[in-house]
Amino acid sequence: MDVKAIREQFPILNQDVNGHPFVYLDSSATSQKPISVIEAVDNYYRSYNSNVHRGVHTLGTKATEAYEGARDKVRRFIDAESTAEIIFTRGTTTSINTVAYSYARANLQAGDEIVITPMEHHSNIIPWQQAAKATGATLKYIPLQEDGTLSLEDVRQTVTDRTKLVAVTHVSNVLGTVNPIKDIANIAHEHGAVIVVDGAQGAPHIKVDVTDLDCDFYAFSGHKMGAPTGIGVLYSKKKLLEQMEPVEFGGEMIDFVNLYDSTWKELPWKFEGGTPIIAGAIGLGAAIDFLNEIGMDQITAHEQQLAKYAMKQMRTIDGISIFGPEERAALVTFNLDDVHPHDTATVLDAEGIAVRAGHHCAQPLMRWLDVTATARASFYLYNTEEDIDRLVDGLQKTKEYFGNVF
């Protein structure tokens, strides 16, 4: 994998920030965009900007072909059986909320259980809190091991015959934990429950095969995998989508509209009310082409090597706490003793290094870790060991600065 050649495809990386060569270590928040994606979106607006599905003119036909072509690229990228199972949304949050409103509220009742974990992003907690309140269902949590992983025995102890829905992240955005989705899905299905997977940190970094995982729903966002912001995907098994009602009503998603009643289009369009996110979908298709050309297995191997190197180098720093398991995805969440994470991030920014600081939309997990906030360095296919060396040097300078201050 030629990382130097890959980096040349990301123009934003070729700049100085605060007088230093730019190091971007915040890809878990959003990834940078390759030239091919930028040009695909630009070309749509310059050459064939038109609404989809509605017109018979040349530009409308070309836009529709590009939009639906992107849907098929998504289908093949995650190994879904049909494009009818691929719903375009605004992102992971919208995808999960669609399931919570359309599936959970229609199928749960008092006495039923929703099972999740404490490591979830708020987007995979709050929708289930609200669904539980609306239906009278009980919200339960699978406990975490000391290293922030899940034990399948704990999953078996938590999921019961009363469990109707299990929601779990594929990869923790804080700990880097990669959860055994296929095994958890098997346990859920043994009890007649469906499983919803938050794939926001999974799909950009790991080869996803939803058929092999046997997940019922899988949600992810384009902007974390080189695509524009504002475009995401909800995958679901067709038999479930056919039972579900839309959550947005209006143009595009209807079949016939009468004065007092209406009927819906077939899948997947009944869940895509209004003018869709056309440019975003086209950009997502281009991003998938880019990732496929490199190869997801190669990307995963490169990122795992970066994570191991980062852990090794960062542990040379006195007074650093690293959170999460030894085997992890491409991120390291940490704190420096007696330095607030926001101060750490500020000093690093002065060195031209971008990291994330805060609770990372995971406040319950912060409480489990017994911290109020953390700093996080996250990596993608364009990062190098030299980037990590810059990070470690920046952290040493942070310690020195605050050691002199206090």
C-alpha positions as CSV (number, residue, x, y, z in Angstrom):
1,M,0.0,0.0,0.0
2,D,1.6,3.2,-1.2
3,V,0.7,5.7,1.5
4,K,2.7,8.5,-0.1
5,A,0.7,8.2,-3.3
6,I,-2.5,8.0,-1.3
7,R,-1.7,11.2,0.6
8,E,-1.2,13.0,-2.7
9,Q,-4.9,12.4,-3.4
10,F,-5.9,14.5,-0.4
11,P,-5.1,18.1,-1.1
12,I,-6.0,19.3,2.4
13,L,-3.1,17.5,3.9
14,N,-0.6,19.6,1.8
15,Q,-0.6,22.7,3.9
16,D,0.9,24.3,7.0
17,V,-1.2,24.9,10.1
18,N,0.2,27.4,12.7
19,G,3.5,27.3,11.0
20,H,3.9,23.5,11.0
21,P,3.2,20.8,8.4
22,F,-0.4,19.7,9.0
23,V,-1.0,16.3,10.8
24,Y,-4.6,15.3,10.8
25,L,-5.5,12.7,13.5
26,D,-9.2,13.3,13.8
27,S,-10.6,10.9,11.2
28,S,-13.0,9.3,13.6
29,A,-14.9,12.6,13.7
30,T,-14.7,13.1,9.9
31,S,-12.3,11.9,7.3
32,Q,-10.6,14.1,4.7
33,K,-11.8,13.8,1.0
34,P,-9.8,12.6,-1.9
35,I,-9.6,14.5,-5.2
36,S,-11.8,11.9,-7.0
37,V,-14.7,12.6,-4.5
38,I,-14.3,16.4,-4.7
39,E,-14.3,16.2,-8.5
40,A,-17.3,13.8,-8.7
41,V,-19.4,16.2,-6.7
42,D,-18.1,19.2,-8.6
43,N,-18.8,17.5,-11.9
44,Y,-22.4,16.8,-10.9
45,Y,-23.1,20.4,-10.1
46,R,-21.2,21.7,-13.2
47,S,-22.4,19.1,-15.8
48,Y,-25.7,17.4,-14.9
49,N,-27.3,19.0,-11.8
50,S,-30.9,17.8,-11.9
51,N,-33.5,16.2,-9.7
52,V,-33.7,12.4,-9.9
53,H,-36.6,10.0,-10.8
54,R,-38.9,12.8,-11.9
55,G,-37.8,13.9,-15.3
56,V,-37.3,12.4,-18.7
57,H,-34.8,15.0,-20.0
58,T,-31.1,14.1,-20.5
59,L,-29.7,15.6,-17.3
60,G,-32.4,14.1,-15.1
61,T,-31.7,10.7,-16.6
62,K,-28.0,11.1,-16.0
63,A,-28.5,12.3,-12.4
64,T,-30.8,9.3,-11.7
65,E,-28.3,6.9,-13.2
66,A,-25.5,8.3,-11.0
67,Y,-27.7,8.3,-7.9
68,E,-29.0,4.8,-8.3
69,G,-25.5,3.7,-9.4
70,A,-24.2,4.9,-6.1
71,R,-26.8,2.8,-4.3
72,D,-25.6,-0.3,-6.1
73,K,-22.0,0.5,-5.2
74,V,-23.1,0.6,-1.5
75,R,-24.9,-2.7,-1.9
76,R,-21.7,-4.4,-3.3
77,F,-19.5,-2.6,-0.7
78,I,-21.3,-4.2,2.2
79,D,-22.4,-7.4,0.4
80,A,-26.1,-6.8,0.7
81,E,-28.4,-8.9,-1.4
82,S,-30.5,-6.2,-3.1
83,T,-30.5,-2.4,-3.6
84,A,-34.0,-2.5,-2.1
85,E,-32.1,-3.0,1.2
86,I,-30.1,0.2,0.8
87,I,-31.7,3.4,2.1
88,F,-29.9,6.7,1.7
89,T,-30.2,8.9,4.8
90,R,-28.4,12.0,6.2
91,G,-26.1,9.8,8.3
92,T,-25.8,7.2,11.0
93,T,-27.9,9.2,13.4
94,T,-30.8,9.4,11.0
95,S,-30.5,5.8,10.1
96,I,-30.7,4.6,13.7
97,N,-33.5,7.0,14.5
98,T,-35.4,5.6,11.5
99,V,-35.2,2.1,13.0
100,A,-36.1,3.4,16.5
101,Y,-39.2,5.1,15.1
102,S,-40.4,2.9,12.3
103,Y,-39.5,-0.5,13.7
104,A,-39.0,-0.3,17.5
105,R,-42.1,1.7,18.3
106,A,-44.3,-0.5,16.1
107,N,-43.0,-3.8,17.6
108,L,-42.2,-3.1,21.2
109,Q,-44.5,-3.1,24.2
110,A,-44.4,-3.1,28.0
111,G,-42.3,-5.9,29.3
112,D,-40.1,-6.1,26.2
113,E,-36.4,-5.4,26.5
114,I,-33.9,-3.3,24.5
115,V,-30.3,-4.3,25.1
116,I,-27.4,-2.0,24.4
117,T,-23.9,-1.4,25.8
118,P,-22.3,1.5,27.8
119,M,-19.7,2.1,25.0
120,E,-22.3,3.4,22.6
121,H,-22.3,6.8,20.9
122,H,-25.2,9.0,22.0
123,S,-26.7,8.3,18.6
124,N,-27.1,4.6,19.6
125,I,-28.4,5.4,23.2
126,I,-30.9,8.2,23.1
127,P,-33.1,6.8,20.3
128,W,-33.5,3.6,22.4
129,Q,-34.1,5.6,25.6
130,Q,-36.9,7.4,23.8
131,A,-38.3,4.2,22.3
132,A,-38.3,2.5,25.7
133,K,-40.2,5.5,27.1
134,A,-42.7,5.5,24.3
135,T,-43.5,1.7,24.4
136,G,-42.9,0.8,28.1
137,A,-40.0,-1.4,27.1
138,T,-37.0,-1.9,29.5
139,L,-33.5,-0.7,28.5
140,K,-30.7,-3.0,29.6
141,Y,-27.0,-2.8,29.3
142,I,-24.4,-5.5,28.6
143,P,-21.6,-4.9,31.1
144,L,-18.1,-4.1,29.9
145,Q,-14.9,-6.0,30.8
146,E,-12.1,-4.1,32.5
147,D,-10.4,-3.5,29.1
148,G,-13.5,-2.1,27.5
149,T,-14.5,-5.3,25.5
150,L,-17.6,-7.4,25.6
151,S,-17.8,-10.9,26.9
152,L,-20.1,-13.2,25.0
153,E,-21.0,-14.8,28.3
154,D,-22.2,-11.4,29.5
155,V,-24.2,-11.0,26.2
156,R,-25.8,-14.4,26.8
157,Q,-26.7,-13.4,30.4
158,T,-28.2,-10.1,29.4
159,V,-30.2,-11.1,26.3
160,T,-33.3,-13.0,27.2
161,D,-36.5,-14.3,25.6
162,R,-38.0,-10.9,26.5
163,T,-35.3,-9.1,24.5
164,K,-36.8,-7.8,21.2
165,L,-33.9,-5.6,20.0
166,V,-30.1,-5.5,20.5
167,A,-28.2,-2.4,19.5
168,V,-24.4,-2.4,19.5
169,T,-21.6,-0.5,17.9
170,H,-19.3,-2.3,15.5
171,V,-16.3,-0.3,16.6
172,S,-16.2,2.0,19.6
173,N,-15.4,5.6,18.8
174,V,-13.6,6.0,22.1
175,L,-12.1,2.6,23.0
176,G,-11.4,1.3,19.6
177,T,-13.0,-2.0,20.6
178,V,-14.1,-4.1,17.7
179,N,-17.2,-6.0,18.8
180,P,-18.0,-9.6,17.7
181,I,-21.1,-8.6,15.7
182,K,-21.7,-12.0,14.1
183,D,-21.6,-13.8,17.5
184,I,-23.9,-11.2,19.1
185,A,-26.3,-11.4,16.2
186,N,-26.5,-15.2,16.7
187,I,-27.3,-14.8,20.3
188,A,-30.0,-12.1,19.6
189,H,-31.6,-14.3,16.9
190,E,-31.6,-17.3,19.3
191,H,-34.0,-15.3,21.4
192,G,-36.0,-13.9,18.5
193,A,-34.5,-10.4,18.7
194,V,-33.3,-8.2,15.9
195,I,-29.8,-6.6,16.0
196,V,-29.1,-3.0,15.0
197,V,-25.4,-2.2,14.3
198,D,-23.9,1.3,14.5
199,G,-21.3,1.0,11.8
200,A,-20.1,4.6,11.7
201,Q,-16.6,3.5,12.8
202,G,-16.8,0.1,11.2
203,A,-17.6,0.6,7.5
204,P,-14.8,3.0,6.8
205,H,-12.1,0.7,8.3
206,I,-13.2,-2.9,8.1
207,K,-14.5,-5.0,5.3
208,V,-18.3,-5.3,6.1
209,D,-20.4,-8.3,4.9
210,V,-23.8,-7.7,6.2
211,T,-25.0,-11.1,4.9
212,D,-22.2,-12.9,6.7
213,L,-22.7,-10.9,9.9
214,D,-26.5,-11.7,9.6
215,C,-27.3,-8.3,11.1
216,D,-30.8,-7.0,10.7
217,F,-29.9,-3.3,10.4
218,Y,-26.5,-1.7,9.8
219,A,-26.1,2.1,9.8
220,F,-23.1,4.2,8.7
221,S,-22.1,7.6,7.4
222,G,-20.3,8.7,4.3
223,H,-18.3,11.5,5.7
224,K,-16.1,9.2,7.8
225,M,-15.1,7.2,4.7
226,G,-14.0,10.0,2.3
227,A,-17.5,11.0,1.1
228,P,-19.2,14.4,1.7
229,T,-21.1,15.2,4.9
230,G,-24.8,14.8,5.0
231,I,-25.0,11.4,3.3
232,G,-25.4,8.0,5.1
233,V,-26.9,4.6,4.7
234,L,-29.3,2.4,6.5
235,Y,-29.1,-1.3,5.4
236,S,-31.9,-3.6,6.5
237,K,-33.1,-7.0,5.5
238,K,-35.8,-6.6,3.0
239,K,-38.4,-8.5,4.9
240,L,-38.1,-6.1,7.8
241,L,-38.2,-2.9,5.6
242,E,-41.4,-4.3,4.0
243,Q,-43.1,-4.4,7.4
244,M,-42.0,-0.9,8.3
245,E,-43.8,2.4,7.7
246,P,-41.9,5.5,6.5
247,V,-41.0,8.2,9.0
248,E,-41.0,11.1,6.5
249,F,-43.9,11.8,4.1
250,G,-44.1,13.9,1.0
251,G,-42.8,13.8,-2.5
252,E,-40.7,11.0,-4.0
253,M,-41.9,8.3,-1.6
254,I,-45.5,8.0,-2.7
255,D,-47.3,5.7,-5.2
256,F,-50.8,7.2,-5.2
257,V,-52.1,10.1,-3.3
258,N,-55.9,10.5,-2.7
259,L,-57.7,13.1,-0.7
260,Y,-57.9,11.0,2.5
261,D,-55.3,8.3,2.1
262,S,-52.1,7.5,0.2
263,T,-49.9,4.5,-0.7
264,W,-46.1,4.2,-0.8
265,K,-43.6,3.4,-3.4
266,E,-41.7,0.1,-3.3
267,L,-38.4,-0.2,-1.6
268,P,-36.1,1.5,-1.1
269,W,-37.8,4.8,-2.2
270,K,-40.6,4.7,0.3
271,F,-38.1,5.7,3.0
272,E,-36.6,8.6,0.9
273,G,-39.2,11.3,1.0
274,G,-38.4,14.6,-0.7
275,T,-35.5,15.5,-3.0
276,P,-32.7,13.1,-1.9
277,I,-29.1,13.9,-1.2
278,I,-28.1,13.5,-4.8
279,A,-24.6,15.0,-4.7
280,G,-23.8,13.3,-1.5
281,A,-24.8,9.9,-2.9
282,I,-22.7,10.5,-6.0
283,G,-19.8,11.5,-3.7
284,L,-20.3,8.4,-1.6
285,G,-20.1,6.2,-4.7
286,A,-16.8,7.9,-5.7
287,A,-15.5,7.3,-2.2
288,I,-16.4,3.6,-2.4
289,D,-14.6,3.4,-5.7
290,F,-11.5,5.0,-4.1
291,L,-11.5,2.6,-1.1
292,N,-12.1,-0.4,-3.4
293,E,-9.2,0.5,-5.6
294,I,-6.9,0.4,-2.6
295,G,-8.6,-2.6,-1.0
296,M,-10.3,-2.7,2.4
297,D,-8.1,-5.5,3.7
298,Q,-5.0,-3.4,3.0
299,I,-6.5,-0.4,4.6
300,T,-7.4,-2.4,7.8
301,A,-3.8,-3.9,7.9
302,H,-2.3,-0.5,7.6
303,E,-4.4,1.0,10.3
304,Q,-3.8,-1.8,12.7
305,Q,-0.1,-1.3,12.3
306,L,-0.5,2.4,13.0
307,A,-2.6,1.7,16.1
308,K,0.1,-0.7,17.4
309,Y,2.9,1.7,16.7
310,A,1.0,4.5,18.3
311,M,0.4,2.5,21.5
312,K,4.0,1.6,21.7
313,Q,5.3,5.1,21.2
314,M,2.8,6.8,23.4
315,R,3.6,4.5,26.3
316,T,7.1,6.0,26.4
317,I,5.5,9.1,27.8
318,D,5.4,9.3,31.6
319,G,2.0,10.0,33.1
320,I,-0.1,9.0,30.1
321,S,-3.3,6.9,30.5
322,I,-4.5,5.0,27.4
323,F,-8.0,3.7,27.4
324,G,-9.3,0.6,25.7
325,P,-8.1,-2.9,24.7
326,E,-4.7,-3.9,23.3
327,E,-6.3,-5.1,20.1
328,R,-8.1,-2.2,18.6
329,A,-9.2,-0.2,15.6
330,A,-7.3,2.8,14.3
331,L,-7.6,5.2,17.3
332,V,-6.0,5.8,20.6
333,T,-7.9,7.7,23.4
334,F,-5.7,9.0,26.2
335,N,-5.2,11.5,28.9
336,L,-2.0,13.2,30.3
337,D,-1.8,13.4,34.1
338,D,-2.8,16.8,35.4
339,V,-3.5,18.2,31.9
340,H,-7.1,18.7,30.7
341,P,-7.7,17.1,27.3
342,H,-8.8,20.4,25.8
343,D,-5.4,21.9,26.9
344,T,-3.6,19.0,25.3
345,A,-5.5,19.5,22.1
346,T,-4.8,23.2,22.1
347,V,-1.0,22.7,22.5
348,L,-1.1,20.1,19.8
349,D,-3.0,22.4,17.5
350,A,-0.3,25.0,17.9
351,E,2.1,22.3,16.6
352,G,-0.1,21.8,13.6
353,I,-1.6,18.5,14.9
354,A,-5.4,18.0,14.9
355,V,-6.8,15.7,17.6
356,R,-10.2,15.5,19.2
357,A,-10.9,16.4,22.9
358,G,-14.1,16.1,24.9
359,H,-16.6,13.3,25.8
360,H,-16.8,12.2,22.2
361,C,-20.6,11.9,22.4
362,A,-20.2,9.1,24.9
363,Q,-20.9,10.5,28.3
364,P,-22.0,7.2,29.9
365,L,-18.7,5.7,28.8
366,M,-16.8,8.6,30.2
367,R,-18.4,7.9,33.6
368,W,-17.5,4.2,33.3
369,L,-13.9,5.3,32.6
370,D,-14.1,7.7,35.6
371,V,-13.1,10.7,33.6
372,T,-14.9,13.8,32.4
373,A,-13.2,14.0,29.0
374,T,-10.4,12.5,27.0
375,A,-8.2,13.3,24.0
376,R,-8.3,11.0,21.0
377,A,-6.0,10.5,18.0
378,S,-7.6,8.6,15.2
379,F,-6.0,7.4,12.0
380,Y,-7.0,6.6,8.5
381,L,-5.5,5.3,5.3
382,Y,-3.5,8.5,4.7
383,N,-1.7,8.6,8.0
384,T,1.9,7.5,8.6
385,E,4.2,6.5,11.4
386,E,5.8,10.0,11.0
387,D,2.4,11.5,11.9
388,I,2.5,9.5,15.1
389,D,6.0,10.6,15.9
390,R,4.9,14.2,15.5
391,L,2.0,13.4,18.0
392,V,4.4,11.9,20.5
393,D,6.7,14.9,20.2
394,G,3.8,17.2,20.7
395,L,2.6,15.4,23.8
396,Q,6.1,15.7,25.3
397,K,6.0,19.4,24.6
398,T,2.5,19.5,26.3
399,K,3.9,17.9,29.4
400,E,6.9,20.2,29.5
401,Y,4.7,23.3,29.1
402,F,2.2,22.4,31.8
403,G,5.0,21.1,34.0
404,N,6.6,24.5,33.9
405,V,3.3,26.3,34.4
406,F,2.4,24.4,37.5
